[in-house]
Amino acid sequence: MLKKFIVFINIIIMILLYSCAKKEPAQSPDSDILTNKISIAFSDLNINLAEEKARDLFDGGNNTDFSKIENFSVIQSEQGEAGIFKLYSESNADYIKNIAAERILKLQEEAGGSAHLNIANNAEARSYGNYVYYASHAEKDRIFKIIEDELKGA
């Protein structure tokens, strides 16, 4: 009985260690490669913003520190928006995630009482290793799957 208990505890410890392990991307593509894959899968997300215009979306007078970002890409349409940030270091993920969250708040404000409000309210920002990405789209989970599969090398 004691042996079974010890084995059980060891299994629980291994599961906890595995679930807490750092998520490291198997691949390290630039953000524009990822947004191009999304644009191929979603014909409505086909407007790739120029860097200057994309910077304006996130800066908005907040003096955003873009030195933490290796590269980023934003795609938009009338149906939604998705953005991907490749960071120099995973340690900056929370800072950039907050910037993405601020962008999501702006999208919610812009949606106001329109039909897009539900989509904007379901928008989300996530991180994986040294990547931060967000989506405000009716199929955000599918967008996240494309990104995460690519990062995992699936």
C-alpha positions in Angstrom: 0.0 0.0 0.0 2.8 2.4 0.9 4.5 1.6 -2.5 1.4 2.5 -4.4 1.1 5.8 -2.5 4.7 6.7 -3.2 4.3 5.9 -6.9 1.1 7.9 -7.0 2.9 10.9 -5.4 5.8 10.6 -7.8 3.4 10.6 -10.7 1.6 13.8 -9.4 5.0 15.5 -8.9 6.0 14.6 -12.5 2.7 15.9 -13.9 3.1 19.2 -11.9 6.7 19.6 -13.1 5.8 19.0 -16.7 2.9 21.4 -16.6 5.0 24.1 -15.0 7.9 23.7 -17.5 8.8 26.6 -19.6 7.1 26.8 -23.0 9.9 27.2 -25.5 9.1 27.5 -29.2 10.5 24.7 -31.3 10.7 27.2 -34.2 11.4 30.9 -34.1 9.7 32.5 -37.1 9.4 36.2 -37.6 6.0 37.6 -36.8 5.2 38.4 -40.4 5.6 34.7 -41.4 3.0 33.9 -38.7 0.5 36.6 -39.8 0.9 35.5 -43.4 -0.2 32.0 -42.4 -3.2 33.5 -40.7 -4.0 35.6 -43.7 -3.9 32.5 -45.9 -6.3 30.7 -43.6 -8.6 33.7 -43.1 -9.2 35.6 -46.3 -10.9 38.4 -44.2 -7.7 39.1 -42.3 -5.8 40.4 -45.3 -4.7 43.9 -44.4 -1.1 43.8 -43.2 -0.4 47.1 -41.5 2.8 49.0 -42.2 5.2 49.1 -39.2 4.6 52.8 -38.6 0.8 52.4 -38.6 1.1 49.4 -36.4 3.3 51.2 -33.9 0.6 54.0 -33.7 -1.9 51.3 -32.6 0.1 50.4 -29.6 1.9 53.6 -28.7 -1.0 56.1 -28.4 1.1 58.5 -26.4 2.1 55.7 -23.9 5.8 55.8 -24.8 5.8 52.1 -25.5 9.2 50.6 -25.3 9.6 48.9 -28.7 13.2 48.0 -27.9 11.9 44.9 -26.2 10.4 43.7 -29.5 12.5 42.0 -32.1 9.7 42.3 -34.7 5.9 42.4 -34.8 3.1 42.3 -37.3 -0.6 43.2 -37.3 -3.3 42.2 -39.7 -6.8 43.6 -39.8 -10.1 43.6 -41.5 -13.6 44.8 -40.8 -14.2 41.4 -39.0 -11.2 41.6 -36.7 -7.6 42.0 -35.9 -4.6 39.9 -34.9 -1.1 40.8 -33.8 2.0 38.9 -33.1 5.1 40.2 -31.3 8.4 38.3 -31.3 10.4 39.5 -28.3 14.1 39.5 -27.6 13.5 37.9 -24.3 10.6 36.0 -22.7 11.1 38.2 -19.6 9.4 41.0 -21.5 6.2 39.0 -22.2 4.2 40.5 -19.4 5.0 44.1 -20.5 4.0 43.4 -24.1 1.0 41.4 -23.0 -0.2 44.5 -21.2 0.3 46.5 -24.4 -1.8 44.0 -26.3 -4.5 44.1 -23.5 -4.6 47.9 -23.9 -5.1 47.4 -27.7 -8.0 45.0 -27.0 -9.6 47.6 -24.7 -9.4 50.1 -27.6 -11.0 47.6 -29.9 -13.8 47.1 -27.4 -14.4 50.9 -27.1 -14.4 51.3 -30.9 -16.9 48.4 -31.3 -19.3 50.3 -29.0 -22.8 49.0 -29.7 -22.0 47.5 -33.0 -22.3 43.8 -34.0 -18.5 43.5 -33.5 -18.8 44.2 -29.7 -19.2 40.5 -28.9 -16.1 39.6 -30.9 -14.1 42.5 -29.3 -15.3 41.4 -25.8 -14.0 37.9 -26.5 -10.6 39.1 -27.6 -7.6 37.7 -25.8 -3.8 38.1 -25.5 -1.6 35.1 -25.0 2.1 34.3 -24.8 4.3 31.3 -25.7 8.0 31.6 -25.0 9.2 34.8 -26.4 6.1 35.5 -28.4 3.0 37.5 -27.4 0.0 37.4 -29.7 -3.6 38.6 -29.5 -6.7 38.2 -31.6 -10.1 39.9 -31.8 -11.9 37.7 -34.3 -14.9 35.4 -34.3 -12.4 32.5 -34.8 -9.7 33.6 -32.4 -9.2 30.0 -31.1 -8.4 28.9 -34.6 -6.0 31.8 -35.1 -4.3 30.9 -31.8 -4.0 27.2 -32.9 -2.3 28.3 -36.2 0.2 30.3 -34.2 0.9 27.8 -31.5 1.1 24.9 -34.0 3.7 26.8 -35.9 5.7 27.7 -32.8 5.6 24.1 -31.6 6.7 22.8 -35.0 3.5 20.8 -35.4 
